[in-house]
């Protein structure tokens, strides 16, 4: 279930070994990304591509939208 969280909660979750997934297009991720983030572009996000994530750890999904 998706839940909106603020920056402080993100930091706390990352300290507790959460996985940060940026769903930006690969080109945007290469240009600028949060250190340590896993890139799985939204258009390619499937059960198969999500297998690289640890199902026992929380996942934070992030997308930066210029608009």
N, C-alpha and C positions, 0 to 999 in steps of 0.2 A: 504494500500500500504506500503510495506516495505521500510525503509530508514536506511542506515547505519549512526550511530551517534557516537560521541566520548565520552569519560568519562565525560567531563565537561557538555555536553548536557544531559547525563544520570542523573547527579546530579541535574541539574536544573529541569528536568522533574519530578524526584522523589520529589523534594521540592514542586512541584505543584500537588502532589497527583497521579502521574502516578503509574501504577501497574507494578512490575518487575516480569516476569515469566521466570524461569529457566527451560529449556526443557531437562535437564540432566536426565539420568536414576535415579530412586529413590535411589539406592545404592550410587551413586556418590554425589547426593544432600545431603544425610545424612552425608557423610564423610566431605564435605566442600561445603558451599554455602554462598551466600551473605545474610546477615541478612535482614529479612523482605521479602525475595523473596518467591513467590508462586511456587511450583514445580508441573509442568504438563509435565511428560516425553513425548518427541516428539512422541514416538510410540503409546502413548495413547491420543494424542491431537486430539480431535474431537469437533464438535459443542456441544455435551453433556458435555464433561469435561471442555470446555471453558465457560460454563454457570456460573461457580463460579466467573468469572471476571465481573466487572462493565462495561457495554457497554458505559457508559457516561464518562469514564476516559481513557486516553491514556494507551497503553500497550507497555512495552519494553520487548522484548524477548531476552534471553541470553542463550548461550550454550558455555561451555568451552570445547574445543577439544584439547586433549593432542598431537595430531599429527601435 
